[in-house]
Amino acid sequence: MSTLSPDRADVAAALHAATKHLLDEELLPNVARWDRDDVLPEEVLQRIVELGITGALVPAEHGGQGLGVADLVHVWRTLSQGWISITGAVNPTGLATTLLVRHGSAEQQARWLPRIASGELLASFSITEPQAGSDLHKLETSARPHPDGGLVLDGAKRWVAGGRSSGVVFLMAMVEGSEKPSCVILPADGRGTRSWRVEDLDKMGYRGVESAAYVFEAHHEPGAEVLGGDTDGLGRGPRQMLDALDVGRVNVACRALGIIDRCLACAVAESTTREIAGGLLGDHTHAHLRLGEIVSRLMAVEALVLRAADAVDEQREDAGPLATAAKVVASDTAVWAVDRAARLAASRSYGADDELARLRRDAPQTQIGEGANDALLLALAKGLLG
Ligand SMILES: Cc1cc2nc3c(=O)[nH]c(=O)nc-3n(C[C@H](O)[C@H](O)[C@H](O)COP(=O)(O)OP(=O)(O)OC[C@H]3O[C@@H](n4cnc5c(N)ncnc54)[C@H](O)[C@@H]3O)c2cc1C
């Protein structure tokens, strides 16, 4: 476990306490309604931005709090106990911060990081295309330099979180001059025009998060540029964006952790309040077993996520495999935990507004987001086999 400076530890603890307050006062009482209406209210997102959660990873020299991923584990987990859609909505800005800090030119850092730190700017992160998920060889979106500056884009993107309202999109594209994809920093000024069309995707869960599909047709964006600059950044998109995905995978693992926390809470509530067979449900061995197995896996997932977060902060060689393993194990455990808790709650897990019903719709998103679990397992195995 990394040792925080006293100042940083205080900032992280205060952020966690404020998030916990928000969870109890605002998120848990309202989430069923927001989920039903498929809306993450602007004022709620704004409060989260004002707490500093979206700018937390920005280094102090660019006006941020300079926290690490490990500092945010408890914050992201607490948000997820309320609604994983909120943790998902703040994630792309953390990815953008990581991209800029680790791979941006000094000019790009100065242009974007202070605005992220102040909360003025939220970002999107876009790799996926209609025909390309984990297989980057299938990417078709292209970009070419425009004689007057900036880039001209053609192609289609899908599942862009925050993709209707973010101020900037970090987007993987085949940029002229390299046979490998690059990460394009695309200011969103021209979004919603005829050359950059936007469509909203409807979803079974993870509702309230904008999930956009884009179509670019000779879209000229004068402010668009390659992350890291043409000399250092061209063709480096996979390395840069997969590096940032380590942060995203810890974020997704925290979504799963929050879901498991709530499954445990639902299972305990059910066991201690439901009267059955002349006593309480919690008097029976099968309820003990359900609770015991959920809590033991919860503790194992928590330990793995914290270990992965430390590795990501230290940029260790095992950060990638650990973040991947944490996201896979946490998400599979979340889906499993919903099933276990629902066995105790039975019909009380099936009403449209029942928390376990929402968690059942939300949990699979954690198995897909930031890489489908099977594709990630294949990649881990490849590493073992050389
Ligand atoms: C709600 C939601 C939000 C999302 N938000 C974003 C976002 O903000 N930005 C973004 O860019 N994307 C986003 N995504 C997309 C997500 O990252 C992709 O869906 C994910 O990477 C998986 O890609 P895919 O769905 O194309 O499936 P793939 O990974 O292509 O997998 C399809 C199938 O192929 C198999 N497979 C994969 N690789 C191999 C292989 N090497 N050999 C054999 N079989 C293989 C898999 O096991 C699976 O069965 C989001 C998705 C969802 C559902």
The ligand as an SDF file (V2000), in Angstrom:
LIG
                    3D

 53 58  0  0  0  0  0  0  0  0999 V2000
  -22.5070    0.8800  -21.6240 C   0  0  0  0  0  0  0  0  0  0  0  0
  -21.2180    0.8900  -22.3780 C   0  0  0  0  0  0  0  0  0  0  0  0
  -20.3820    2.0070  -22.3040 C   0  0  0  0  0  0  0  0  0  0  0  0
  -19.2110    2.0610  -23.0660 C   0  0  0  0  0  0  0  0  0  0  0  0
  -18.4420    3.2050  -23.0620 N   0  0  0  0  0  0  0  0  0  0  0  0
  -17.3900    3.2960  -23.9260 C   0  0  0  0  0  0  0  0  0  0  0  0
  -16.6590    4.5230  -24.0630 C   0  0  0  0  0  0  0  0  0  0  0  0
  -16.9220    5.5150  -23.3710 O   0  0  0  0  0  0  0  0  0  0  0  0
  -15.6530    4.5790  -24.9770 N   0  0  0  0  0  0  0  0  0  0  0  0
  -15.3320    3.5100  -25.7730 C   0  0  0  0  0  0  0  0  0  0  0  0
  -14.4220    3.6130  -26.5940 O   0  0  0  0  0  0  0  0  0  0  0  0
  -16.0160    2.3260  -25.6600 N   0  0  0  0  0  0  0  0  0  0  0  0
  -17.0230    2.2030  -24.7660 C   0  0  0  0  0  0  0  0  0  0  0  0
  -17.7260    1.0260  -24.6770 N   0  0  0  0  0  0  0  0  0  0  0  0
  -17.3760   -0.0770  -25.5340 C   0  0  0  0  0  0  0  0  0  0  0  0
  -16.6450   -1.1890  -24.8150 C   0  0  0  0  0  0  0  0  0  0  0  0
  -15.3680   -0.7410  -24.3950 O   0  0  0  0  0  0  0  0  0  0  0  0
  -16.5700   -2.3670  -25.7920 C   0  0  0  0  0  0  0  0  0  0  0  0
  -17.8820   -2.8570  -25.9390 O   0  0  0  0  0  0  0  0  0  0  0  0
  -15.6430   -3.4170  -25.3010 C   0  0  0  0  0  0  0  0  0  0  0  0
  -14.3040   -3.0110  -25.4760 O   0  0  0  0  0  0  0  0  0  0  0  0
  -15.8650   -4.7260  -26.0260 C   0  0  0  0  0  0  0  0  0  0  0  0
  -15.8560   -4.5450  -27.4160 O   0  0  0  0  0  0  0  0  0  0  0  0
  -16.9490   -5.3110  -28.2950 P   0  0  0  0  0  0  0  0  0  0  0  0
  -18.2630   -5.0940  -27.6450 O   0  0  0  0  0  0  0  0  0  0  0  0
  -16.8170   -4.8950  -29.6960 O   0  0  0  0  0  0  0  0  0  0  0  0
  -16.5760   -6.8420  -28.1500 O   0  0  0  0  0  0  0  0  0  0  0  0
  -15.1740   -7.5420  -28.4950 P   0  0  0  0  0  0  0  0  0  0  0  0
  -14.1430   -7.2470  -27.4900 O   0  0  0  0  0  0  0  0  0  0  0  0
  -14.8100   -7.2940  -29.8910 O   0  0  0  0  0  0  0  0  0  0  0  0
  -15.5920   -9.0390  -28.2750 O   0  0  0  0  0  0  0  0  0  0  0  0
  -16.5760   -9.6820  -29.1040 C   0  0  0  0  0  0  0  0  0  0  0  0
  -16.3980  -11.1720  -28.9830 C   0  0  0  0  0  0  0  0  0  0  0  0
  -15.1530  -11.5700  -29.5560 O   0  0  0  0  0  0  0  0  0  0  0  0
  -14.3870  -12.3150  -28.6240 C   0  0  0  0  0  0  0  0  0  0  0  0
  -12.9850  -11.9550  -28.7980 N   0  0  0  0  0  0  0  0  0  0  0  0
  -12.4030  -10.7540  -28.5070 C   0  0  0  0  0  0  0  0  0  0  0  0
  -11.0990  -10.7870  -28.8110 N   0  0  0  0  0  0  0  0  0  0  0  0
  -10.8430  -12.0210  -29.3270 C   0  0  0  0  0  0  0  0  0  0  0  0
   -9.6770  -12.6770  -29.8160 C   0  0  0  0  0  0  0  0  0  0  0  0
   -8.4830  -12.0620  -29.8390 N   0  0  0  0  0  0  0  0  0  0  0  0
   -9.7930  -13.9560  -30.2720 N   0  0  0  0  0  0  0  0  0  0  0  0
  -10.9870  -14.5810  -30.2340 C   0  0  0  0  0  0  0  0  0  0  0  0
  -12.1150  -14.0240  -29.7760 N   0  0  0  0  0  0  0  0  0  0  0  0
  -12.0560  -12.7670  -29.3180 C   0  0  0  0  0  0  0  0  0  0  0  0
  -14.9180  -11.8990  -27.2540 C   0  0  0  0  0  0  0  0  0  0  0  0
  -14.7020  -12.9250  -26.3130 O   0  0  0  0  0  0  0  0  0  0  0  0
  -16.3820  -11.6830  -27.5450 C   0  0  0  0  0  0  0  0  0  0  0  0
  -17.0580  -12.9090  -27.4810 O   0  0  0  0  0  0  0  0  0  0  0  0
  -18.8700    0.9520  -23.8840 C   0  0  0  0  0  0  0  0  0  0  0  0
  -19.6980   -0.1850  -23.9250 C   0  0  0  0  0  0  0  0  0  0  0  0
  -20.8530   -0.2280  -23.1940 C   0  0  0  0  0  0  0  0  0  0  0  0
  -21.7580   -1.4370  -23.2910 C   0  0  0  0  0  0  0  0  0  0  0  0
  1  2  1  0
  2  3  1  0
  2 52  2  0
  3  4  2  0
  4  5  1  0
  4 50  1  0
  5  6  2  0
  6  7  1  0
  6 13  1  0
  7  8  2  0
  7  9  1  0
  9 10  1  0
 10 11  2  0
 10 12  1  0
 12 13  2  0
 13 14  1  0
 14 15  1  0
 14 50  1  0
 15 16  1  0
 16 17  1  0
 16 18  1  0
 18 19  1  0
 18 20  1  0
 20 21  1  0
 20 22  1  0
 22 23  1  0
 23 24  1  0
 24 25  2  0
 24 26  1  0
 24 27  1  0
 27 28  1  0
 28 29  2  0
 28 30  1  0
 28 31  1  0
 31 32  1  0
 32 33  1  0
 33 34  1  0
 33 48  1  0
 34 35  1  0
 35 36  1  0
 35 46  1  0
 36 37  1  0
 36 45  1  0
 37 38  2  0
 38 39  1  0
 39 40  1  0
 39 45  2  0
 40 41  1  0
 40 42  2  0
 42 43  1  0
 43 44  2  0
 44 45  1  0
 46 47  1  0
 46 48  1  0
 48 49  1  0
 50 51  2  0
 51 52  1  0
 52 53  1  0
M  END
$$$$
